[in-house]
Amino acid sequence: MVKFLKLRGLKICQDKTEVINLENKSFEFLGWVFTMKQRNRRMNQNFFGDKSTIVIVFRPSKKEESWIKKQITEHFVKNTPMEKIVRKLNPILRKWINYYRISTYSKRAYDRLEKHIYET
């Protein structure tokens, strides 16, 4: 891998780089948590017809969920018209939701976010 990157003018930062086994440990990268899970063979038939029992799951990290919840809470101020709150929150929520929409596991995060908005 080092040779491959060096040919392209890139190098690995040894302080930040870690090789892990997904079977034992998950990792966080760019706001996503990547992990490996066992799945039902019947339910997980891929494009080529293989029925794999192991899938890589990625979902929004807890850190990112708490960040967006903090943003929501900060915008809900007493005696502020709802129209103003919606106008300020809409672009923030739209960006966050669009970034995490590619994962089917984002649905759970969206449900928790919806509950937080309702309770706020």
SULRAZI-V801190 format. One record per pair of residues at least 12 apart in sequence whose ideal C-beta (glycine too) atoms are under 7 Angstrom apart, sorted by the first residue. I is the first residue (numbers start at 1). J is the second residue. D is the distance in Angstrom with one decimal. If there is no record, write none. Layout:
BEGIN
[[I;J;D] [I;J;D]]
END
This chain:
BEGIN
[[22;35;6.6] [22;36;4.0] [22;56;6.8] [23;36;5.7] [28;61;5.2] [31;60;6.4] [31;61;5.5] [31;64;4.4] [32;58;4.8] [32;59;7.0] [32;60;6.7] [32;61;6.4] [33;58;6.7] [33;59;5.6] [33;61;4.9] [34;56;6.2] [34;58;4.9] [35;57;5.3] [36;54;6.0] [36;56;5.6] [37;55;5.8] [37;57;5.1] [38;53;5.7] [38;54;6.3] [39;53;6.1] [39;55;4.9] [41;53;5.5] [57;105;5.7] [58;103;5.3] [58;105;6.9] [59;103;5.6] [59;105;3.8] [59;106;6.3] [59;109;6.5] [60;100;4.8] [60;106;5.9] [60;109;4.5] [65;109;5.7] [65;112;6.6] [68;96;5.1] [68;113;6.4] [69;116;5.0] [71;92;5.5] [72;89;6.5] [72;116;6.2] [72;117;5.9] [72;120;6.0] [73;120;5.8] [75;88;5.4] [75;89;5.2] [76;120;4.9] [97;110;6.9]]
END
